[in-house]
Amino acid sequence: MTAEPGEWPPLAWLFNAERLAGEIPDFFGFFLLNLKWLEVVSRVQTVERTME
């Protein structure tokens, strides 16, 4: 059940229970970390603008 090169993996493979248990929480953790980082960066930029 492998995807052909250049194709999206089939949904059944994406939502495989093992992948749900392993990779998806890591992905969400990474995504939330990036959101937090963007929030911090935007706050710093706002502070820099008000100091100018």
Residue frames as qw, qx, qy, qz and C-alpha x, y, z in Angstrom:
[[0.000, 0.888, 0.460, 0.000, 0.00, 0.00, 0.00],
 [0.422, -0.406, 0.097, 0.805, 2.61, 2.50, -1.09],
 [0.351, 0.846, 0.153, -0.371, 1.98, 5.68, -3.06],
 [0.743, 0.467, 0.189, 0.441, 3.45, 6.07, -6.50],
 [0.450, -0.245, -0.019, 0.859, 6.31, 8.59, -6.65],
 [0.005, -0.111, -0.243, -0.964, 4.91, 12.09, -7.03],
 [0.454, -0.499, -0.556, -0.486, 1.46, 11.15, -5.69],
 [0.422, -0.500, 0.383, -0.652, -0.10, 11.92, -2.36],
 [0.043, 0.066, -0.980, 0.185, -0.16, 8.87, -0.09],
 [0.409, -0.431, -0.677, -0.434, -3.61, 7.26, 0.10],
 [0.428, -0.584, 0.140, -0.675, -5.84, 8.44, 2.94],
 [0.929, -0.304, -0.184, -0.101, -5.95, 4.97, 4.44],
 [0.748, 0.135, -0.310, 0.570, -2.17, 5.10, 4.80],
 [0.058, 0.536, -0.197, 0.819, -2.23, 8.65, 6.21],
 [0.577, -0.475, 0.160, -0.645, -4.77, 7.73, 8.86],
 [0.745, 0.026, -0.654, 0.126, -3.18, 4.41, 9.76],
 [0.661, -0.723, -0.183, -0.079, -3.45, 3.86, 13.53],
 [0.782, -0.227, -0.055, 0.577, 0.31, 3.59, 14.02],
 [0.337, 0.383, 0.114, 0.852, 0.91, 6.88, 12.26],
 [0.353, -0.767, -0.239, -0.479, -1.86, 8.53, 14.27],
 [0.767, -0.600, -0.147, 0.171, -0.20, 7.34, 17.46],
 [0.723, -0.205, 0.083, 0.655, 3.29, 8.42, 16.39],
 [0.408, 0.161, 0.246, 0.864, 3.69, 11.15, 13.81],
 [0.068, -0.732, -0.441, -0.515, 0.53, 13.24, 13.94],
 [0.489, -0.828, -0.213, 0.172, 0.96, 14.44, 17.56],
 [0.587, -0.284, 0.176, 0.737, 4.56, 15.36, 16.68],
 [0.241, 0.441, 0.443, 0.742, 3.28, 17.33, 13.70],
 [0.262, -0.844, -0.379, -0.275, 0.74, 19.19, 15.83],
 [0.613, -0.650, -0.083, 0.441, 3.37, 19.88, 18.48],
 [0.495, -0.025, 0.297, 0.816, 5.66, 21.30, 15.82],
 [0.048, 0.635, 0.483, 0.601, 2.79, 23.34, 14.35],
 [0.417, -0.857, -0.302, -0.012, 1.86, 24.80, 17.75],
 [0.622, -0.443, 0.065, 0.642, 5.52, 25.57, 18.44],
 [0.349, 0.247, 0.385, 0.818, 5.69, 27.48, 15.15],
 [0.161, -0.795, -0.439, -0.387, 2.51, 29.41, 16.01],
 [0.557, -0.757, -0.165, 0.298, 3.99, 30.36, 19.39],
 [0.570, -0.179, 0.226, 0.769, 7.24, 31.45, 17.71],
 [0.174, 0.518, 0.441, 0.712, 5.33, 33.61, 15.17],
 [0.349, -0.855, -0.364, -0.119, 3.40, 35.21, 18.04],
 [0.605, -0.592, -0.002, 0.532, 6.64, 36.07, 19.86],
 [0.460, 0.081, 0.354, 0.810, 8.23, 37.47, 16.68],
 [0.009, 0.694, 0.453, 0.559, 5.20, 39.65, 15.92],
 [0.466, -0.839, -0.251, 0.124, 5.19, 41.00, 19.49],
 [0.593, -0.375, 0.147, 0.697, 8.88, 41.88, 19.23],
 [0.300, 0.338, 0.436, 0.778, 8.27, 43.67, 15.93],
 [0.204, -0.832, -0.428, -0.288, 5.38, 45.60, 17.48],
 [0.557, -0.729, -0.094, 0.387, 7.58, 46.71, 20.38],
 [0.531, -0.102, 0.295, 0.788, 10.33, 47.78, 17.97],
 [0.134, 0.590, 0.471, 0.641, 7.84, 49.88, 15.96],
 [0.345, -0.879, -0.319, -0.087, 6.52, 51.65, 19.06],
 [0.614, -0.569, 0.036, 0.546, 10.08, 52.48, 20.18],
 [0.503, 0.275, 0.335, 0.748, 10.94, 54.15, 16.85]]
